Structures are given as structure tokens and as C-alpha cells.
Amino acid sequence: MENFWDGEHVRLRAVRESDLENYYLKTNNGDTESIRNSDRMIFPVGDAARAEKISKLCRLNPYAEEYTLIIENKEGEPVGNINTHSCNKTNGTFKYGVGILHQYRGKGYATEAIKILCRYYFEELDYKKAEVEVYEFNQASVLLHEKLGFVKEGTLRSNHYAKGRRWDTYCYGMLREEFNY
């Protein structure tokens, strides 16, 4: 029997306590460019705060529609994460963010994780639209979403501050009927 959460190259799974050492230590203090691409640069995170965050993620309700998943490769190594937020059942919209550790980028892991996640929200939860915001300087994410068929729906001009300047935020969307994976 096929596991819904398994793709050809990745598996999406719940956060585990072991991810503190195997994944989050590599992202929170080591890969600051990934942090900047997903939100903003922050001070280094202490062990207690990081452990508390992981503990909370491990206890997320699997029936909730806002969730964080670890992306692992077929060897079982955590290579990134994907999370949903701003889920609006009335409007049928959800947003997500995805991050891949630097050494695993360009291998198709984000592409496959997004496809699995969208399939779940469209086919299992009956959402109508996926939305994602991408910072102007994150050209890899711009190209990824355009390759997947997301439509650029607008630009929030000069809306994000990073790297010593202001950047635009691009808003992308995909309707369920446009999803063909």
C-alpha cells in the first residue's frame, strides 16, 4: 500500500524530538540565509528556546490545518520543512512556506514536497487555492513556483526589509483546477 506522504524522492512527516539535533540546529544558527529567505534575520537561538519550539511542534494537533512537517529524503535525512498557515476554510485558501537546507537545494525536494502538500489540501481537505509569498531577492523560489504553475497575482512593493534594503514581496497563487500532479 502506498503512503500518501511519500513521493519519489521525499517523505513528509511530523516533527520529532530528534529533529532538534538532526535538523533545527543546522537551520536556526547555521543557515542564516535560509532564515532570511523565509522571514528575517534573528539573533542566534538558545538551546532552551529551540527545545521548547521543537516540543511545541511535536505536539501539534494532526487534525489542525495549520501544521509543520519535516521533509526527509529517501535515506531518512531531514532536508527541509514545509508549514501551512493562514488557512481560511470559509474562503478555501491556505498559505505555506518551505525551506530546504543549503546542501540539499536544487535536488527537487521542495518541488515534490509542495506537490504532496497541495494534493492533500486540494483532494483531502477541499481547499480551493494555495497561496505563497516570495521575497524579491529569493529568485530560486520565484523560479520554483513559476515552474510549478503558480500565477504571480501581485506585488507588495517595498514591503520587506533585509540585507540592508527594502524588497518587494511577490504573491503567487494556484487554484485547485490548475493543479495537475
C-alpha positions, 0 to 999 in steps of 0.5 A: 500500500502506498503512503500518501506522504511519500513521493519519489524522492521525499517523505513528509512527516511530523516533527520529532524530538530528534529533529532538534539535533538532526535538523533545527540546529543546522537551520536556526544558527547555521543557515542564516540565509535560509532564515532570511529567505523565509522571514528575517534575520534573528539573533542566534537561538538558545538551546532552551528556546529551540527545545521548547519550539521543537516540543511545541511542534511535536505536539501539534494537533494532526487534525489542525490545518495549520501544521509543520512537517519535516521533509526527509529524503529517501535515506531518512535525512531531514532536508527541509520543512514545509508549514501551512498557515493562514488557512481560511476554510470559509474562503478555501485558501491556505498559505505555506512556506518551505525551506530546504537546507543549503546542501540539499537545494536544487535536488527537487525536494521542495518541488515534490514536497509542495506537490504532496502538500497541495494534493492533500489540501486540494483532494483531502481537505477541499481547499480551493487555492494555495497561496505563497509569498516570495521575497524579491531577492529569493529568485530560486523560489520565484523560479520554483513556483513559476515552474510549478504553475503558480500565477504571480497575482501581485506585488507588495512593493517595498514591503520587506526589509533585509540585507540592508534594503527594502524588497518587494514581496511577490504573491503567487497563487494556484487554484485547485483546477490548475493543479495537475500532479 
